Amino acid sequence: MPVSPRGPSPFHPRRRDMLAYIGASVAGLAYAPTVRAQTPQATISARMGENQRFDPAVVIDIARQLSKKPFAPSPNDLPDVFANLNQEQYAAIRYTQPPIWSTEARGISIEPLHRGFVFRDAVDLYLVEDGAIRRMAYNTSQYEFGRINLPNNIQDIGYSGFKLTAQAGSGRPFDFAVVQGGTFFRAIARGQNYGAIARALTLRPAEARGEEFPVFRAFWLERPAVGSSSITVHGVLDSESTTGAVRMTFRPGDMTIIDVETTLFPRVNLEHVGLGGLASTYLYGSNDLLNSDDIRPAVYESSGLQILNGSGEWLWRPLHNPETLQISAFVDSSPRGFGLLQRERSFEAFQDDDQRFERRPSVWIEPLGDWGQGSVQLLEIPTDAEINDNILAYWRPKAPMAAGSEVALAYRQYWGWNSPERPPLATVTATRSGRGSGGRRRRFTVDFSSDALGDNLPTDLRSVLTVGPGTFQNLKLLPYPERKTVRVAFELDPGNENACEMRLILESGGKPISETWLYRWTP
């Protein structure tokens, strides 16, 4: 896969997510063709289209109206010249116009993204300027197509999504967000490369009947005020099981913040819903080298799942590339935050001149309001290629969402070098695993680091390790005050078990002085 010197392009759909979504989209085309007058786009344009006045409440009402109608799959209307593009051909398509609003000192500009390759579904883009709505019409004259030979009869085929660029503030302009494909979007802070992917909605992941992939039908992008540092985008999403209205406010910078407000209108009872979903890649690291014949010591976009649960406990779960699908549920009530974090920021850890994994963003989800009972779910999917997003994390409410109900929720996303909230405790800086002393035994070392673990190390410091099922032996506490680090070493004996849950914490004075390290060992 060709990559730029800055790492992979945000438009390259190199993920399991996108391939699965396209498979679902193509399968949907087996339905009978939908008459244009009955399409969701027709309903949307009639309620809040060209030359009408914008009203955020109408976006919600459109989603409510669509939920009372049968789901209509996206039409198979993409010309073959674009539908049959390979990835390299699609990447060669270039928008040649000045980004929208870039000449108006608005602070943020927009670039519409072309349809093609796996981005086949059209999404209507509307600009909101002084309260009035203007539809963004497509024309081939807006783009350069490289070596693609276009027929002369290409009509208005719409777009696949949009890219946002920060134009104002200190430093040079930088692209900070891309919304494209399904209900996927991603963002970065200044100086970073694109990595993890967010989902506006996750439905039935890893279920035997198959995952359901919602799509965005339309967006209304509000023109920022002059010199603004934020932009608000409204969208309508749709799937066989539910519809929804989404309002996203993007604030780019040294940490890019996105406020997401969602109102769902289930068509059926929703028993497996994922909120605040995040997908990422973990191929191998120091805890699972996989006998990799690779010059790079590690390959991953995110190093672990961080959770601040409703009880105020900080949990750290290093990611793992298992041999079989692993699903973990961290049961909680009123969670205070969770996210997929990239804690490794040194080039030496990856030695990758193209991908620059140390520049990938950490993403933190902060619920706004009480999310009640449920669990943070972590899916770890086996993979032998870094092109797959094999990690998925999301909040799953305990209570199903009833058909015909209206469910509103909100959260704040932080994309940056660190999460906005960090444990006031020692944190895990390394997890390593390797062959043990014999049989199926495995050796582990876990490094905890903080200023409190320097020269004035607590005299009563101890490590508390629990394993179940299975046992452990040779537990050691190894201080390295010059590095403000304490290493815990032990050997796991799983016996005949094929999965062992481990929990480790440092204590002093009977109280935790570290975050809680959690790990599931599997063969």
N, C-alpha and C positions, 0 to 999 in steps of 0.2 A: 504494500500500500504506500503510495507516495505521500510524503509528509513535508511540511515546510520546516525551515529552521526553528520556528517558534513552537513546534509540536504539531499535533494533528489538527486539521481544520475543524471548526465547530460544525461544519456542514457534512462531514464524512460520517455516514451512518454505519459505523463499524461495530455495532452493538447487537447482542442477542435481543435486546428490547426491540430495536427497529425491525429486525428480521422477523421476529414473532408477530409484531404489529402488522407488517406487510402481509404475512401469511393469513392473518385474520381478516385483513382488508380484502385480499383477493378472494378468499373463501366467501366473503359476503357478496361478491359480484355474481355468485350463482343464483341469487334471488332474481325474481322477475324485474325487468327494468321499471324504474319509477317515473311516472309522468312528471314533467318539470313543474307543473302547477302544484304538485303535491310535495315537492321537496322541502326540506327544512330551510334551505336558502331562500326559497320563495316566501315562506312564512316570515323569515327574518327581514327580508327587504321590504315586505309589505308593512311591517310594523315599525321598522326603524332603519330605512334605507336612504338612498340619495335624496338630498335637499330637505330631509325631515329634521326636526329638532331632537337633540339627544336628551334622553332621560335615563339615568342609571336604573331606575325602578322598572323601566320597560324591558331591560335586558333580563332581569329576573322573571318578569311576566312572560317573556318569550320562552324561556326554559320551562316555565310552568305549563304553557300552552302546548309545547312540543311533547311534554310527558304524557299528555292525554291522547296522543296519536301513536300509531304503530311506528316502530323504528324503521327508517328508510336508509338502506346502505348507500354509501357514496357511489355516484354513477361512474361507470367505466368510460369516461369521456376524454382521457388524456391521449393526444395524438401519438401514434406509434413512434414517431421520431424522438419523442421525449420519454415515452414509456420503456423503450428498448435501450436507453443509454446505459453504458457501464459507469462505474464509479469515476474513472478518470475523465470521461467525457462530461459527466455532470459537473465535476469540480472545475472544468474549464469554462463554464458559463459565467460571465461577468456582467454585473450591473454597471452600466456606463453613465447613468444620470447622477447628478449631485444627490446625495442622500436627502431625503425629505426633511425640511426645516433646517438643513445644515447651513443655509445662507441667511438665516433669520436670527442668529444668536440666541436660539432657544435653549441651548445647553445640552440637548439630546436630539439625535437624529435617527431616522428610520431607513432601513433598506429592505424592500420586499424581496422575498426569496422565491426563486423559480421552482416550478414543479418539474419532476423528472426523476429517473432512476427509481429508488424505492419511495420517494416522496411524491406519491401519485395523487393523493386526495387534495382537492381544492378547499381553501378556506377563504371566505370573503373578508377583505380588509377595508375598514372604513376609517377615515380621518374625521376627528371632531374638532372643528375650528370655530371659535366664538359661538359655540352651541349648535352650529349647523353641521350636518353629516355630509361627507363627500366620499363616494366609493372610489377606491383605487383601481382604476381600469388597467388591464394588462395590454401591452403592445410589444411585439418583437423588437421594435426600434429601441427599446430601453436596454437591450442586452447585446453583448458580443457572445458568439457561440463557438468560437474556436473552429474546429474542422467539421462541425455538424452541418450537414446540408439541409436547409429548411425548405419545405414547400412554400408556395406563395399564399396559401389559404389559411394560415394559422389565425384563428379568431381569439377573442378574449377568453383565455383558459384559467384566469385567476392565478393565485399564488399558493405556495405551500407553507408559508409562515413569514417571519420577519426577524431582522437583526437590529439591535439597538447599539448606538455608539454615543459615548460621552464626549461632548465637544468643548465643554467649558471647564473651568477650575484649573488647578495647578497641574503642570505636566502636559504631555501631548494627548490628543484624542485617543481613545481606545475602545474597541468593541467590548461590551460587558455582558451581553445577554443574547441568546438565540432561542426563539420559540418556533418549533418546527416538528411535524410528525406526531400523529396521535394527540396526546395531551402532554407531550414531553417538552421540557425547557431546561436550559442550563445557563449558568452565569459564572463570572469570575470577578475577582478584585483586580485592581491595577497591578500590572506586572506578572499576572498569572497566565497559565495555559488552561484551556478547557479540560474538564475531567468528568466529575460526577454529573449525573443527569437527574433532574427532578421530574416528578409526575404530578399532574394536577389531581389525578384520581387513579387508584389501583383497584382492580376488581378480580377476585378469585385467583391470585397467583399460586402456582404449583398445585392446583387442584386437578384431579383426574379428568374432569370434563373440559379442561382447558381454561386458560386465562382469557378474560374479556378486555379488549382494548378500546376505551372511549376515544372519540376524536373531537377536535375543535371544529365547529361549523363557521364561526365568524368572530372577528375582533373589532372593537371600536377603540382607537388610539387617540387619547386626548392630547391636543397640542400643548406642550408645556408653556408656561409663562417665560418671557424673555429672561435669560440667565438662570433658568431653573436648574435644580439638581435632582429632579425626579420626574417621572412620567407615569401616568395611570392608564392601564389597559383593561378593558372589559371584554369578556369572552363568553360564548355559549358552547357547552360541551354536550355530547350526545352519545348514547350507546344503546344496545338492546335492552339493558336493565334499568337505565336511569338517564336523566338529563340534568343539567346543572348550569348555573351562572357563576362566573368567576371574575373577581376584580383583583388585579395585581398592580401594586405600586412599586416601581423599581427606583432605587436610590443608589447609583454607582459611586465608587470611590475606593479608598484603601481597604474598605470592607464594603461589599455590595450587599444591600439589604432589600429584600422583597417581602412586602406584606401581601398575604394571600387570603382573600375572603371568598368562601364558597357556599353556595346554597344548592342543595341536591333535591331532586324530585324523582324518587324511585318509581319506576314502572312496575317493578316486582319487589318482593321482599328481598332485601340485600343482607345476606348473612356474613359475607366475607368482603369487607370494604377496607381499603388501605388509604390512610390520610397522611399527608406529609411524606409521600414516598420518595426514596432516593435510591438510585442504582449506581453501581461502580464496578471497577475491575480489580480483582486480586488473583494473580497467577501464582506467584510464590514469593516467599521471604525467608527470614531466618528461622521461622518456626515450621516451615514445610518446603524444603528445597526441591523435592520431587525428582531428585537425580537429574536436574536440568543441565543439559549440555548447552550452556549459554554463557557468553562473556560477561553478562550482567549479574551482579549478586542478588538483585531483587527486581521484581516487576509488579507494581501495584499502584493504583491511583489513590486508594484509601487504606490506612493501616489498621483501623479499628472502629468499632461502634462504641460511642460514648453515650451514657444515659445518666441524667439527673432525675431520679424517680421522685414520686410524690412525698416520700419520707425524707427527702434531702440526702439520700445516699448516692455517691458518685460511683458508677460502674464503668469498667473498661473491658471490652471484649475484643481481643485481637482477631482479625479476620483470618480465614483459613480456606484453602482450596481443597475440599474433601474428595474422596473417591466416590461417594454417593451423596445424593441430595440431603442436606441438613437443614432442618427448620427449627429455630429456637424461638421461644416465646418468653418475654420478660414481663410477667404479670404486674400490673401497677394500677393505681388510682390517682387521677389528677396529675399526670406527668408534668414535670417542669421543663423538660427539654431532652432532645436526643439528636444524634447526627453521626454521619460518617466523616471521620477526621483523617487528614493526612498529617501525621506527627513527624514524619521524617523529612527534614528540609535540607539535607546535605546531598550534593551531587555525588559524592563518593559512595553513598549507599546504593545508588542505582547504576552509575556509570553509563548513562544513556544520553548520547549527544542529541538525539532527535526528539524523543518523547518527553524528556525533562520531567519525570514524575514528581520530583521535589517541588515543582511549581504548580501542582494541581491543587484545587481549592479544598479546604475543609468546609463542610456544610452543616450548620446547626439549625435545628427546628425548635422554635419556642412557641408552644401553644398560647393562644390569646383567649382567655376564658377557661372554664373548667371542662376538660374533655371526659371526665367521669372515669368509669372502669373500663379496662381493656388490657392491651399488652403491646409492647414494642416487639415486632416480629422481625427476625433476621433470617433470610434465605441465603444459603451458601450453595452454589451450584457447581458441580465439577466441570472443569474446563482444561483443555490443553493448549489454548490459544489466547493471547492477550486481546484479541479483537472482540471478545465476548464480555458483556456486562454480566458477571456471574454472582454479583452481590446485590441484594435488595433488602432495604430496611423501611419499615413504615409502622404507623400506629393503627392497630385494629381494635375498634370499639367492641366491647363485650356484647352489647345489645344490638340485635339486627335493626336495620332501618326498614320500616314498614312501607309497603306499596301505597302510593297516594299521599304519603307524608311529605313534609318539608323539613329539611335538616340543614341548619346553618352552622358554620364553624369558621374559625380564623386561626392563622398562625403566621409567624414571622420567620423568614429564612435569612441566615447570615452566611455569605460566601466570602471566604478570605483565608488568610494565612493561619489564623487561629480561631477558635470559637470565642464568642463574646464573653461567655462565662467559663471560667476554668476552676478546677478543684483547688481549694485552699489547703491542699494536701500534697503529699508526694505522689507523683504520677508515674505510670509505667512508661519507660523509655525503650525497652527492648524485651522481646520474648523469643527464646531460642529453644529448639527441640532437636533431639538426635537419638541415635541408637543407645540403649541402656546397657547394663552389665550382662544381659543374657536374655534369651527367650523373647517374649513380647514386651519386655520392659523398655520404657522410654525415659531419657534424661531431659529435664527441663531446667532452664535458668530464666528468672524474671528479674529485670532491673527496675528499681524504684529510684527516682531522683527528686531532690528538693534542697533548698538551702538548709533545712533542718537536719539533713543527713550529711552535713559537712563535719568540721572538726569537733563540734560540740554534740556528738551523737548521744541520744538518750541512753543512759546506762541500763534501763529496763526494756530496751527495744526487743520485740519478739515478732516472729512471723506466725500467723495463724492460717493453716492450710487444712481444707477439708476436701475429700475425694469420695465420690459415690456414683456407681459402684466402683470397686477396685480399692487398692491400698497404695500407700507411698512409703518410702524409706529414704534414709540418708539426707534428711532435711538439714540444710546448712544456711546460716546467715553470714554473708560475706561483705563487710563494709569497705568502701573505697572513698574515704573522706576527701581525697584530693579531687575527686570527680563529683562529690556531693551525691553519691550513689550507694545504695545498698542492694546487693544481689542475693536473691533467694534461690538456692539450688536444691533439687530433689529428684528422686527417681519414681516414676509411676509404674506400678505393676497392675495392669488391667486384668490379670488372670485370663479367664475365658470370655470376658465381656468385650463387646464391640463398640461401646460408647461409655466414656467416663466423664462426668462433670466435675470440674475443679473450681475451687474458690480460695483466693489467697488475699490476705491483708496484713499490713504492718500495724502493730499496736504499741503504745507506750502509755503507762499510767492507766491501763485498762480501757483506753480509748483509741479509735483508729487514727493513724497519722498518715494514711495513704488511701487512695482510691481502692476500690475492690476489683481485683483481677479475676475475671471469669474465663473459663476455657473448656471447650468440649473436645476431648481426644477421640478420634475414630481411626481405625486402621488405615 
